Amino acid sequence: MSGKRVSPQKLVPVSEQMQAWTSALAAELQDWPQITLKSFFGFTALYRDKNMFGLLPRTRSIFTGNAIAFRLEKSSRQTQAFLKKDPRISAFDKDKARWYTFQLSSDADLHDALDYLAQAFEASGMNKKK
């Protein structure tokens, strides 16, 4: 997170490499229980029940060409500290730092991307909308 917040910018097309990473992540995620993947304005939105917890770029980028997004509405101080130490993480949301982007730069980043998405998935189960 590096203490930086990003503001919305024009969404640009994603690279072929990012499309491959997104496909790999989506293939892994669709096997998880209680997950629904939906098309969402050039992205694949990740839902647990009615709670969106992540976004994977399909045709449009999330601020930068090689980033995914995940939501952690409530997180512990330990999690917040961990996010701040990871230079691949940025936060966005005007009122609260609830959404984060994770910048991928190599195939090795897919494991960490899945870890962050797993945290967001778990957190989304705690915030069920009625």
C-alpha positions as a Markdown table, in Angstrom:
| # | Residue | x | y | z |
|---|---|---|---|---|
| 1 | Met | 0.0 | 0.0 | 0.0 |
| 2 | Ser | 3.0 | 2.2 | 0.6 |
| 3 | Gly | 0.8 | 5.0 | 2.0 |
| 4 | Lys | -0.4 | 6.0 | -1.4 |
| 5 | Arg | -4.0 | 6.2 | -2.5 |
| 6 | Val | -4.9 | 6.1 | -6.2 |
| 7 | Ser | -7.7 | 8.1 | -7.7 |
| 8 | Pro | -9.9 | 7.0 | -10.6 |
| 9 | Gln | -8.3 | 7.4 | -14.0 |
| 10 | Lys | -9.2 | 6.5 | -17.5 |
| 11 | Leu | -9.4 | 2.7 | -17.9 |
| 12 | Val | -7.0 | 1.4 | -20.6 |
| 13 | Pro | -6.9 | -2.0 | -22.4 |
| 14 | Val | -5.1 | -4.8 | -20.6 |
| 15 | Ser | -2.1 | -6.5 | -22.0 |
| 16 | Glu | -2.1 | -10.1 | -23.4 |
| 17 | Gln | 0.0 | -11.1 | -20.4 |
| 18 | Met | -2.5 | -9.7 | -18.0 |
| 19 | Gln | -5.3 | -11.5 | -19.8 |
| 20 | Ala | -3.4 | -14.7 | -19.4 |
| 21 | Trp | -2.9 | -14.1 | -15.7 |
| 22 | Thr | -6.6 | -13.2 | -15.3 |
| 23 | Ser | -7.6 | -16.4 | -17.1 |
| 24 | Ala | -5.4 | -18.4 | -14.8 |
| 25 | Leu | -6.8 | -16.7 | -11.7 |
| 26 | Ala | -10.4 | -17.1 | -12.9 |
| 27 | Ala | -9.9 | -20.8 | -13.6 |
| 28 | Glu | -8.6 | -21.3 | -10.1 |
| 29 | Leu | -11.4 | -19.3 | -8.4 |
| 30 | Gln | -14.3 | -20.9 | -10.2 |
| 31 | Asp | -13.5 | -24.1 | -8.3 |
| 32 | Trp | -13.9 | -22.4 | -4.9 |
| 33 | Pro | -17.2 | -22.9 | -3.1 |
| 34 | Gln | -19.8 | -20.1 | -3.0 |
| 35 | Ile | -18.1 | -18.1 | -5.7 |
| 36 | Thr | -19.8 | -16.6 | -8.7 |
| 37 | Leu | -18.0 | -14.9 | -11.5 |
| 38 | Lys | -19.9 | -12.3 | -13.5 |
| 39 | Ser | -19.1 | -10.0 | -16.4 |
| 40 | Phe | -18.8 | -6.4 | -15.2 |
| 41 | Phe | -18.0 | -3.5 | -17.5 |
| 42 | Gly | -14.8 | -5.1 | -19.0 |
| 43 | Phe | -14.0 | -6.9 | -15.8 |
| 44 | Thr | -14.8 | -10.3 | -14.1 |
| 45 | Ala | -16.5 | -9.5 | -10.8 |
| 46 | Leu | -16.0 | -12.0 | -8.0 |
| 47 | Tyr | -18.9 | -12.6 | -5.7 |
| 48 | Arg | -19.5 | -14.6 | -2.6 |
| 49 | Asp | -23.3 | -14.7 | -2.4 |
| 50 | Lys | -24.3 | -11.1 | -3.0 |
| 51 | Asn | -21.0 | -9.6 | -1.8 |
| 52 | Met | -18.5 | -8.5 | -4.5 |
| 53 | Phe | -15.0 | -9.1 | -3.1 |
| 54 | Gly | -12.8 | -8.9 | -6.2 |
| 55 | Leu | -12.3 | -7.7 | -9.8 |
| 56 | Leu | -10.2 | -9.2 | -12.5 |
| 57 | Pro | -9.5 | -7.2 | -15.6 |
| 58 | Arg | -10.8 | -8.8 | -18.8 |
| 59 | Thr | -10.6 | -6.0 | -21.4 |
| 60 | Arg | -10.1 | -2.9 | -19.2 |
| 61 | Ser | -7.4 | -2.2 | -16.6 |
| 62 | Ile | -7.8 | -1.2 | -12.9 |
| 63 | Phe | -5.7 | 2.0 | -12.8 |
| 64 | Thr | -2.7 | 0.2 | -14.2 |
| 65 | Gly | -2.5 | -2.4 | -16.8 |
| 66 | Asn | -1.4 | -5.3 | -14.6 |
| 67 | Ala | -3.5 | -5.0 | -11.4 |
| 68 | Ile | -6.4 | -6.9 | -9.9 |
| 69 | Ala | -8.6 | -5.5 | -7.2 |
| 70 | Phe | -9.9 | -6.9 | -3.9 |
| 71 | Arg | -12.1 | -5.7 | -1.1 |
| 72 | Leu | -11.3 | -5.9 | 2.6 |
| 73 | Glu | -14.1 | -3.9 | 4.3 |
| 74 | Lys | -12.9 | -4.7 | 7.8 |
| 75 | Ser | -9.3 | -5.8 | 8.5 |
| 76 | Ser | -7.2 | -6.1 | 11.5 |
| 77 | Arg | -4.3 | -3.8 | 12.3 |
| 78 | Gln | -2.0 | -6.7 | 11.5 |
| 79 | Thr | -3.5 | -7.1 | 8.1 |
| 80 | Gln | -3.4 | -3.3 | 7.5 |
| 81 | Ala | 0.3 | -3.2 | 8.5 |
| 82 | Phe | 1.0 | -6.2 | 6.1 |
| 83 | Leu | -0.7 | -4.4 | 3.2 |
| 84 | Lys | 1.2 | -1.2 | 3.8 |
| 85 | Lys | 4.5 | -3.1 | 3.6 |
| 86 | Asp | 3.8 | -4.7 | 0.2 |
| 87 | Pro | 4.8 | -2.2 | -2.5 |
| 88 | Arg | 2.6 | -4.0 | -5.0 |
| 89 | Ile | -0.5 | -2.9 | -3.1 |
| 90 | Ser | -2.4 | 0.4 | -3.5 |
| 91 | Ala | -5.7 | 1.5 | -1.9 |
| 92 | Phe | -8.7 | 3.2 | -3.4 |
| 93 | Asp | -12.0 | 4.4 | -2.0 |
| 94 | Lys | -12.9 | 7.9 | -1.2 |
| 95 | Asp | -14.2 | 7.4 | 2.2 |
| 96 | Lys | -12.5 | 4.3 | 3.5 |
| 97 | Ala | -9.5 | 2.2 | 2.2 |
| 98 | Arg | -11.7 | -0.8 | 1.5 |
| 99 | Trp | -10.6 | -1.7 | -2.0 |
| 100 | Tyr | -7.0 | -2.5 | -2.9 |
| 101 | Thr | -5.2 | -3.1 | -6.1 |
| 102 | Phe | -2.4 | -5.7 | -6.4 |
| 103 | Gln | 0.1 | -5.2 | -9.2 |
| 104 | Leu | 1.3 | -8.3 | -10.9 |
| 105 | Ser | 4.7 | -8.3 | -12.7 |
| 106 | Ser | 5.5 | -12.0 | -13.1 |
| 107 | Asp | 3.9 | -15.5 | -13.0 |
| 108 | Ala | 5.3 | -15.8 | -9.4 |
| 109 | Asp | 2.8 | -13.0 | -8.3 |
| 110 | Leu | -0.2 | -15.3 | -9.0 |
| 111 | His | 0.3 | -17.1 | -5.7 |
| 112 | Asp | 0.2 | -13.8 | -3.7 |
| 113 | Ala | -2.8 | -12.6 | -5.8 |
| 114 | Leu | -4.7 | -15.8 | -4.8 |
| 115 | Asp | -3.7 | -15.3 | -1.2 |
| 116 | Tyr | -5.1 | -11.7 | -1.2 |
| 117 | Leu | -8.3 | -12.9 | -3.0 |
| 118 | Ala | -8.7 | -15.6 | -0.4 |
| 119 | Gln | -8.5 | -13.0 | 2.4 |
| 120 | Ala | -11.1 | -10.9 | 0.6 |
| 121 | Phe | -13.3 | -14.0 | 0.1 |
| 122 | Glu | -13.1 | -14.9 | 3.8 |
| 123 | Ala | -13.9 | -11.3 | 4.8 |
| 124 | Ser | -16.9 | -11.2 | 2.4 |
| 125 | Gly | -18.5 | -14.0 | 4.3 |
| 126 | Met | -18.3 | -12.0 | 7.5 |
| 127 | Asn | -20.2 | -9.1 | 5.8 |
| 128 | Lys | -23.2 | -10.9 | 4.4 |
| 129 | Lys | -25.9 | -8.6 | 3.1 |
| 130 | Lys | -29.4 | -9.6 | 4.1 |
